[in-house]
């Protein structure tokens, strides 16, 4: 929450891209951490130990260095700071406010609860798929994953099930990669087309893909099914990354971090609703005697219906009423108490209107190299799907 809300203030011209970068890092950590843990455990294991405590200790030290480095280096910009060479557009878009809503008033507006539902429903559908991605691929395509299409999942022997489990793990890795890439892609696109339009695409395209996915499975088209799931997961990640900018557009930047924190209760709710709903429907289908390969059809249709509700909620979002905005005097008083410096540096460190200096290059390398390594490891495991 803290990095995202800080970046929104540093990049008022590219709020979506800024929050997308921050939220991408949040998702990218898992992509790096999982292969790193495997690498360290293989390094530390002995005939008497699997190397778990050594791995935890090493990863804790690595996390400490990176987190402390980031915590001590980033700053909140001074009041009214602007990127070098950028001036606010003369005509402000209707869905982007120039005022600020107090934290204590944000949840009293209908916009807060509509966006809460928008996030909750988008995440419920995405996290529901992610929770069952591995068994779903295995049970739908069964032996076709290893070149024996006439054998269903239930009739595979243990060695064959182990082989398709490896392929399914690559599928999960590929979904994670699209989840992360979607965070920066969709959030950056929202700077061009607007947050409300971006969420409209999430819901409209998501409804179509969820509804078509069972047909792709029945056709036996692994490529189309995987492609649909990848796009769906990119929009799941994009929903996370776009919502801080959506909140800043609606409520201003003064309390966006705290408002974002309250809104993330929608994520908590979705983390329960999505997986439980998917698991319950799947189990009910299996108990009713439905074949494993067909047990996910109704699940995907129900997830599509959730997105229909989300589409309606997003369509109902309107600009916040003027009565909720703080006065300029109150905002100035808050900013004066929080100010730590009288002026800020210009430039946007290679992303905005400024220049790319040596410190920025080092920062990009420190962040970029681990992420690229994680991407490579993920792709290496994902190619097994198409072999």
N, C-alpha and C positions, 0 to 999 in steps of 0.2 A: 504494500500500500504506500509506504513512505517514498520509495524511488519513483513510483508512477505519479504521485501527486506533485513531487518536486519537478519532474521532467515536464509536466503540463505547464508549470510556471516558467520554465526556461525556454520552452518552445511554443509560445502562444500562436505562432503561425502554422505549426504542424503538430497539433495536439495528438491526433491519431497516431502518427508515426512515432512520436515520443513515447506514448503509453504502450504502443505495440512493441517497441524495443525492450521496454522494461518487462512486460508480461511475457515476451518471448524468452527472456533470460530465466524467468520463473519456470517455464516449461522445459527450457533447455538444460536445466540443472539435472533433471532426471535422466535425460539422454546421455549426459556425461557421467553421472554418478553410477549408473548400473554397469556399464562396461569397465569403469575404473575399479569398482568393487570386485568384479570377477578377476581382473588383472592382478590386483593386490592379493587376493586370496590364493591365487595360483602361485604367486611369488613367495608368500609366507608359509604355505602349507608344508607340513613335515609328516613323517610317519606317525607321529603322536598328536598332531594338532592340525585343524583345518585352516588355521590362520585368521579366525574371525576377530579376536580382540586386537590383533596387530593391524588388521584392516580398518577397524573402527578408529583406532588411535591415529593412524596415518591420515585417514580421510577427515577426521576431526581437526587435525593440525592444518591440513590444506584448506578446509572451509574457514577456519579461524583467520588465516592469513588473508584470504580473498575478501572475506566479509569485513574484517577490520579495515583493510585497505580501502574498500568502497565506502564504509561508514565515515571514515575520517576525511575523505577527499571530496565528497559531494556537498554542495552548499545550496541553500535556498536563495534565489535571486533577490535583489533589493526591490522595493515597491516600484511598480510601473516600469520594470526593466523590459527592454525590447531587444531582439536580435539585431545585430549590426546591419543597417541598410533596409530594415523592414519597418513599415508604418501600417497601422491598422487600416483596413479598407474603410472608405468613407461610408459606404452603404453596408450596414451590418445585416447579416442574414437573420431572418425571423427566428430561426431555431438556435441561434447563438446569442446568448445574453451578454451584455456588457456590465451587468450588475452582479451582486453577490447575495445569496440567500444564507442566513445564519444556520449553523448546524442544528440548533434546537427547533428550527422551523421547517427544515427540508422534509422531514417525514410527515408533516402536516399537509403537504401538497399531493394532489392526485398523481403528479408526474413521478414522484419518488416510487409510489407503489406500482404504477404501470411499468416503469423500467425494472422494478424488482421482479415482476411477473415475467417480463421479457427475458431477463437474464436467467431466471429460474427454469423457464420452459425450454429455452435454448440449451442450457447446460444439462437438464434432465434427459433430453433426447440424446445428446452427444455422449454423456458419461454412461448412459445406459448401454449404448453400443460398445463403448470402450471396455466396459466391465465384462462383456461376454464375447469379445472379438475373437479370441483364440478358439473356444469351443464352437462358436458359430461357424467359423470357416471350416473347421474339421468335420462337423456334423453335416453341414450342407453339401460339401464337395467330396467328403470321404476319400475313397480310393483314387479318385481322379487326380488328387494332389500328387500322387506318386506313380501315375501311369496305369492304374488299374480301375478304370471308371465304372466297371460293372459291380464293384464291391462297395457296399455301403459302410458307414462308419462302424456299425455294430458288429459287422462280420470280419473286421480287420483283426489280424493277430497282433500280439504285443509289440513285435518289432516294427510292424507297419504303422501302428498307432504312435510309436516313438518317432518315426520318421515324419509323419504329418504334424506331430506336435512341434517339431523343429521348424517346419515350414510356417506353422501358425504363429510361432514366436516372431518370425521375420515379418509376418503380416502386422502384428502388434507394433513392432518397431517402425514399420512404414507408416502406420496410422499416427504414431507419436511424432514422426518427422513432419507429416502434413499438419498435425495439430500445432506444432511450433511455427512452421512456415506461414500458416494461416494467420497467426497472431500479428506478424509484421505486414503481410500482404493486405489483409482486409482492413486493418487499422489505418495503414497508409492510404488505402483507397478511400476510406471514409473522409479524409481531408479534402478529397476532390468532389465526392458526390454527397457528402453529409452522413451523419450517424443514422438518422431515421431511414434513409434510403438503403444504407448498408444492412441494417437489420431486416428491412423488407426483403432484400435478396437472400439473407440467411433463411428466413422462414419460407418464402415462396419456392426457392430452389430446393431447400431441404424437404419440403412436402413432396415435391416431384420425385426426388431421389429415393426417399423412404418408400414411396408408393411403388416405384419401379424396381427396387432392389429384389423383391421376391421373384419378379418376372425374370430378372437377370439370372437368378439362382436356378430357376426352373429350366432356363435355356441351357444351363451348364456353362455359361460364359463367365469364367473366373475373372477375366480381365475387366469386364464391365462392372461386375459386382465389387471388385477391389477398388476400381476407379470411383464408383459411387460412394463407397465408405470413406475413401481418402478425402473426397470433396466435403463430405459431411463433417469429418473430423477437422478439416481446415476451418470450417465455419464455426465449429464448437470452440476452437482456439481463438478465432477472430472475434467471437462474442465476448470472451474474457477481455481481450485487448482493447476493444472499441468502447466498452462501457465506461471506463474512467473519463475518456474524452466526451462521451455522451453526457455524463454528469456535469463536467466542466461547462459544456455548452448550456445546460439547463440551469445550473445553480451557481455558476461562477467558479473561480479558482481559489477563493479565500479559504473555504472549508472542504474542498473537494476530496482531500485525503480522508477526513473523518466521515464524510458522507459515503464515500466509497467503502469504507470499513463497515458501515451499517448495512449497505446494500449487499455486501458479500454474505450476509445471512441467507440470501437467495441461493448462493452456491452451496452452503451447508445443507439447506433443504433439498436442493437438487441432488446432492451426493447421496441422500437417503432415498428419495423418491425414484430417481432413474434406475439404479441397479435393482432395487427391490421390485419395482414394477416389471422390469424385463425378466427377472428371475422367476417371479410369481407366474407370469403368463406362460413362460417356457415350461415350467414344471406342470402347470395345469394342462397344457397341451400334451405333454408326455403321458400324464396320468390318464388322459382321455384316449390314449392309444394312437395319437398322431405320430407319424414317422419323424425321426430326428431331423431329417433333411427339410421337413415342412413345418417344424415346430416354431420357427422364427417368423413365419409369414404374418400372423396376427400381431405379433410383437411390433414389427416394423410398421404396420398399418396404424396401430395405436400411437406409436411415437409420432407418426405423421399428423395424427389428430391433435396431439399436444402442440405441434408447431402451428396448426390452424388457430388455436387460442392465442398463441404468442403473436401471430400476425395481426390479429384483431387488437390486442393490447398495444402493440407498437403503432398501429394506425391511429389510436386514440390519444397518443402523446401530443400535447400542444405546448407552446411557450408558457413559462411560469407567469402567473398573474403578478402585476407590478406591486401589489400590496405586500408580497413576501420579501421584497428586496430591502436590504439594509440601506441606510442613508450614507451618502458619501463621507459624512463626518465620522460615523461609526466605523466605516471601513478604514479610513485614514488613521483613526486612533488605534485600531488593532494592528495595522501595519507598522505604526510608529513604535509600539511596544515590542513587536517581533523583530524589528530591524536590527541588524548587527553591523551593517556597513552603509555608508552614505551613497556609494555608487558601485556599480557592477561593471565587469569587463564586457567588452563587445565581442561579437562573433558567436558562432554556434558550433565550433569545434568540428568543422568539416561536414556537418549535417545541414545547418542553416545557411546564413549568408556570410559567415566568417571564413577564415582560412584554416587549413589543417597544419598545426604546428607539431613540433617534436613530441611534446607531452601527449597530445591526442593520438599520435601514431603509436606510441608505446601502449596507451590505454586500449586502443583497438586490437593490438597484437595480444595483450594479456587476456582479453575477452574472446577474441576471434579464434585463436589457435585451439583452445579447449573445445569450443563449439564445433569447429570444423572436424576435429578428431571424433567427437561424438556423432556427427553427421556421417562420417566415413564408416564408423563401426556399425551404425544403424543400417546404412545402405548395404554393407557387406552381408548382414544377416537377412535383409529383406529380399535380396535377389533370388533366394531359394524358392520364393513363391512362383516365379516364372520359369524355373528350370524344367 
